[in-house]
Amino acid sequence: MTLAERMQRIGVESAFDVLVRARALEARGRRVIHLEIGEPDFPTPAHIVEAAKRALDDGWTHYGPPLGLPELREAVADYVSRTCGVPVGAENVAVVPGGKPVIFFSMLALLEPGDEVIYPNPGFPIYESMIRFLGAVPVPIPLIEERGFSFDLDVFRDRLGPKTKMVVLNSPQNPTGGVIPRQDIAAMAEMIARRDVMVLSDEIYSRICYDGGFPVSIASLPGMAEKTIILDGFSKTYAMTGWRIGYGVMPAWLVEAVGKLMVNSNSCTASFTQRAALAALTGPQDAVEAMVAEFRRRRDAFCAGLHGIPGFRCAAPGGAFYAYANVKDTGIASAVLATRLLEKAGVACLNGGSFGRFGEGYIRFSYANSFENLMEAVEHMRAMLTAA
């Protein structure tokens, strides 16, 4: 037996490969500072954990509705209406086990082989993986460092064509931490509004934004609510990566399709995690605010430290918890440099090229680690590059 041909088109995330290599070094007694994995290093807030415990004790351990508990769908709709300025109801919400199912289900429901999908490059690897897996055509748009890692709007306009079926946006962005400016979002919405194109707006980092308030959602602009799928969830905002719960907000006709895909794949999202998610949205938000404040402190110090490393430069990101350092002046290929930083400096990080070909020459660091470890990582990298 052989695998189906489509399995040759599906990709993976390099962060987990680097983690395995880092763990192997640690098993041999090496100290490694982990800056490769994109998850908050904070505990899930206590009131959320307690809500999950109560849910287990109260018997929330059975099947639930495929699209999510009604009360959670209502809470998500209220939250999105308040924070994004998009008037939506529970009928527009699909609760799923994590953020990735929103990518997979929406693409599976909408894309035919040969359809073109515009997406950011460098970008979250699963976008391109799913596009290729479904036989659609990936159309990468380079993110421009000089524009704060936003799209070049002229390139975006040129790439929009009769075969374009979907546009993927991510703001704040992984891996760059870039936030798409309001004027750029408005310009893209104007280009898309009269086309038969859907937008997948990945807003999973929307609460981790350092300029105050929420980044603008393209769904809030005129004519875009019926053309947008908002991807969000609880993993990053509430340090709930292992809980596997996210949601999509989209037109009701697409929610119905996602419901069919849920029935055929997961049946439903775990009921007790949904009770915890309800507590997250409706309970106190002080833990989120404290986490973002600490990320800001780390960002400022870590990016400043990177500037002192020979051949590095790194603008402070507007959101998320990634520092995306330009390392072209080192004269070392970014993949080679990432390996050296792990093996010689004991710093686990990711080659920017693993996020797409336009990421070559960059290194992604996750500053979801302690302030002390981040400063130690800077010193180790500086010593390695200075000695070289």
Secondary structure as the mmCIF struct_conf table of DSSP 4:
data_model
#
loop_
_struct_conf.conf_type_id
_struct_conf.id
_struct_conf.beg_label_comp_id
_struct_conf.beg_label_asym_id
_struct_conf.beg_label_seq_id
_struct_conf.end_label_comp_id
_struct_conf.end_label_asym_id
_struct_conf.end_label_seq_id
HELX_RH_3T_P HELX_RH_3T_P1 GLU A 5 ARG A 9
HELX_RH_AL_P HELX_RH_AL_P1 SER A 14 ALA A 27
TURN_TY1_P TURN_TY1_P1 ARG A 28 GLY A 29
STRN STRN1 ILE A 33 HIS A 34
BEND BEND1 GLU A 39 GLU A 39
BEND BEND2 ASP A 41 PHE A 42
HELX_LH_PP_P HELX_LH_PP_P1 PRO A 43 PRO A 45
HELX_RH_AL_P HELX_RH_AL_P2 ALA A 46 ASP A 57
TURN_TY1_P TURN_TY1_P2 ASP A 58 GLY A 59
BEND BEND3 HIS A 62 HIS A 62
TURN_TY1_P TURN_TY1_P3 PRO A 66 LEU A 67
HELX_RH_AL_P HELX_RH_AL_P3 PRO A 70 CYS A 84
HELX_RH_3T_P HELX_RH_3T_P2 ALA A 90 ASN A 92
STRN STRN2 VAL A 93 VAL A 96
BEND BEND4 PRO A 97 GLY A 99
HELX_RH_AL_P HELX_RH_AL_P4 LYS A 100 LEU A 110
TURN_TY1_P TURN_TY1_P4 PRO A 113 GLY A 114
STRN STRN3 GLU A 116 ASN A 121
BEND BEND5 PRO A 122 PRO A 122
HELX_RH_AL_P HELX_RH_AL_P5 PRO A 125 PHE A 133
TURN_TY1_P TURN_TY1_P5 LEU A 134 GLY A 135
STRN STRN4 VAL A 137 ILE A 144
HELX_RH_3T_P HELX_RH_3T_P3 GLU A 145 ARG A 147
TURN_TY1_P TURN_TY1_P6 GLY A 148 GLY A 148
BEND BEND6 PHE A 149 PHE A 149
STRN STRN5 SER A 150 PHE A 151
HELX_RH_AL_P HELX_RH_AL_P6 LEU A 153 ARG A 159
TURN_TY1_P TURN_TY1_P7 PRO A 162 LYS A 163
STRN STRN6 THR A 164 ASN A 170
BEND BEND7 SER A 171 PRO A 172
TURN_TY1_P TURN_TY1_P8 ASN A 174 THR A 176
HELX_RH_AL_P HELX_RH_AL_P7 ARG A 182 ILE A 192
TURN_TY1_P TURN_TY1_P9 ALA A 193 ARG A 194
BEND BEND8 ARG A 195 ASP A 196
STRN STRN7 MET A 198 ASP A 202
TURN_TY1_P TURN_TY1_P10 ILE A 204 ARG A 207
STRN STRN8 CYS A 209 CYS A 209
BEND BEND9 TYR A 210 GLY A 213
HELX_LH_PP_P HELX_LH_PP_P2 PRO A 215 SER A 217
HELX_RH_3T_P HELX_RH_3T_P4 ILE A 218 SER A 220
BEND BEND10 LEU A 221 LEU A 221
TURN_TY1_P TURN_TY1_P11 PRO A 222 GLY A 223
HELX_RH_3T_P HELX_RH_3T_P5 ALA A 225 LYS A 227
STRN STRN9 THR A 228 GLY A 233
BEND BEND11 PHE A 234 PHE A 234
TURN_TY1_P TURN_TY1_P12 SER A 235 ALA A 239
HELX_RH_3T_P HELX_RH_3T_P6 THR A 241 TRP A 243
STRN STRN10 GLY A 246 VAL A 249
HELX_RH_AL_P HELX_RH_AL_P8 ALA A 252 SER A 265
TURN_TY1_P TURN_TY1_P13 ASN A 266 ASN A 266
BEND BEND12 SER A 267 CYS A 268
HELX_RH_AL_P HELX_RH_AL_P9 SER A 271 THR A 282
BEND BEND13 GLY A 283 GLY A 283
HELX_RH_AL_P HELX_RH_AL_P10 ASP A 286 HIS A 307
TURN_TY1_P TURN_TY1_P14 GLY A 308 GLY A 308
BEND BEND14 ILE A 309 ILE A 309
TURN_TY1_P TURN_TY1_P15 PRO A 310 GLY A 311
STRN STRN11 ARG A 313 ARG A 313
HELX_LH_PP_P HELX_LH_PP_P3 ALA A 315 PRO A 317
BEND BEND15 GLY A 318 GLY A 318
STRN STRN12 GLY A 319 GLY A 319
TURN_TY1_P TURN_TY1_P16 ALA A 320 PHE A 321
STRN STRN13 TYR A 322 ASN A 326
HELX_RH_3T_P HELX_RH_3T_P7 LYS A 328 THR A 330
TURN_TY1_P TURN_TY1_P17 GLY A 331 GLY A 331
BEND BEND16 ILE A 332 ILE A 332
HELX_RH_AL_P HELX_RH_AL_P11 SER A 334 GLU A 343
TURN_TY1_P TURN_TY1_P18 LYS A 344 ALA A 345
STRN STRN14 VAL A 347 ALA A 348
STRN STRN15 LEU A 350 ASN A 351
HELX_RH_3T_P HELX_RH_3T_P8 GLY A 352 PHE A 355
HELX_RH_3T_P HELX_RH_3T_P9 ARG A 357 GLY A 359
TURN_TY1_P TURN_TY1_P19 GLU A 360 GLY A 361
STRN STRN16 TYR A 362 SER A 366
BEND BEND17 ASN A 369 ASN A 369
HELX_RH_AL_P HELX_RH_AL_P12 PHE A 371 ALA A 387
#
